[in-house]
Amino acid sequence: MAKAYQKEFEAGMTTATFMKIRLIRLYPFFILGIIVGIPVAFLSIFVGGGGLSVHWTPNMFASSISLSALMLPTPKSSDVNLLYPLNPVLWSICFEIISNLIFIASWRFLRKSSRLFFVVLLFAIILIAVGFIFNGLDGGYSWDTAIVGFARVGFSFFFGVLLTRLTFEKRRPSNSVSISLVAITLIVFIPNGGIYYQLACIFLAFPLLIIIASVVEPGHKLGRVLFLLGVASYPMYALHKPVYQLLLGALTKLSTTPIKYSILTPWK
């Protein structure tokens, strides 16, 4: 994103204009993810059971839907601890918007790579600290772990900006390397590693994969496939949780035998 908007920033793009562009990009599937989560909440209220890991009440639904429509998190209460109860995965979009705002507001200050490096280092220290405090980095979706989400997105975003200034412009065509990078990325997510494994992935594996990817160009056909997968990644991410919840609930309702993890279903 930093590379895509650099010329616009230098030409004088305002914070308001940039944030408008980002919201236009992010909002449609953000709100669609909320809409798909609504029937899950309704089923929880009227049929019973916990939907999306939340035991819904009418008052909770009213406050959550109105705030979520504005992309604002639901305040913590005795009933809910999730930032976005209707679709918990949207926590990362919230922190991405915050990172975007910080970036455009401080762009002139961060034009010097030394200053940007300092910001990345600061987020790295915070990330390591919260990782050991929470014994892992699987957090951000709840108010109790919001600091984990802030550190995860903050480090990833600004480290990504820094990497754009370090990577090479010239690319070499290679389908085999491109496919290998995709395979390695998938393999990295298989182990259920602890904090040391997670930090090794964040500070070593992922940056190395990104640097290699930045100097490799897939062939036309493979590149088209990867491009389409990239375009589809955000919609899939924004919708997967409520869609999964509805499907699992339906399977549980229709199945004659217990389904593993049925405690997560939206109705009983």
Beta strands, then each sheet from edge to edge (+ up, - down):
strand 1: 172-173
strand 2: 216-217
sheet 1: 1+ 2+
end
